[in-house]
Amino acid sequence: MRFKFIFALFIFIFSPGISNAQFFDDLLQKGVDSLSQNKSQVGAGLSEDSIISGLKEALQIGVGKAIDYSSKADGYLENPQIKIPMPEKIQNVADMLGNIGLQKPVDDFVLSMNRAAEAASPQAKDILLSAVQNMTFDDAKNVLNGGDTAATDYLREKTYNDISGAFKPIVSDTVSQVGVTSAYKEMMGRFLDIPFASAQSLDLDSYVTDKAISGLFVMLAEEEKNIRTNPQARATDLLKQVFGN
């Protein structure tokens, strides 16, 4: 391109018969045409449908894997990233019972909370997938060009309240079925037998619900980062095309 410009300038200098205005008009027009062509090539690439389809496919895979992992036995309990710990409000209960050799009621309570989360987590799948299906092109574009967890952040914003509303009654039932309530009562009963012992009240259902949902999004974020950064995780041609770009 630079050679053509120099050559044209050489012709201009040594060919006085050519109109100066005519020459620069032609040269300017060629430059504009060239820039326009380059601009169109920059915009050329994936279609809107491809971008949306690829991102939705990635999120569907991520949601499925996150829930499959978290809902299996020990999915919460054995994963330090999402394990539901003793509530801070009653940490003094665990500490005092442990100090007097009554660690088992504490461990049973923590185990039961994590079992409740594992049992309830599949209920989030339909809500998350519905949010994925309702993504617009602008949503998809912003998510695709965002950070490593942009899609997870988007889904958390769109679905947290719905998941919480759906989760809480299920967690409440599950809490009873898997023995969280009885384990909690057993632990607190042992604690309150200690002279002068006192503890704050705890909304058990809300605590388990919030921790279970937070754990799901942690796992979804891990799956999203894997798809974005690891070519081996892009299991389909569409994922390779969208995230490869």
ABEGO torsion letter per residue (X at the ends): XAAAAAAAAAAAAABAABBAAAAAAAAAAAAAAAAAAAAAAAABEBBAAAAAAAAAAAAAAAAAAAAAAAABBGAAAABAAABBBBBAAAAAAAAAAAAAGBAAAAAAAAAAAAAAAAAAAAAAAAAAAAAAAABBAAAAAAAAABBAAAAAAAAAAAAAAAAAAAAAAAAAAAAAAAGAAAAAAAAAAAAAABBGBBBBBBBAAAAAAAAAAAAAAAAAAAAAAAAAABAAABABAAAAAAAAX
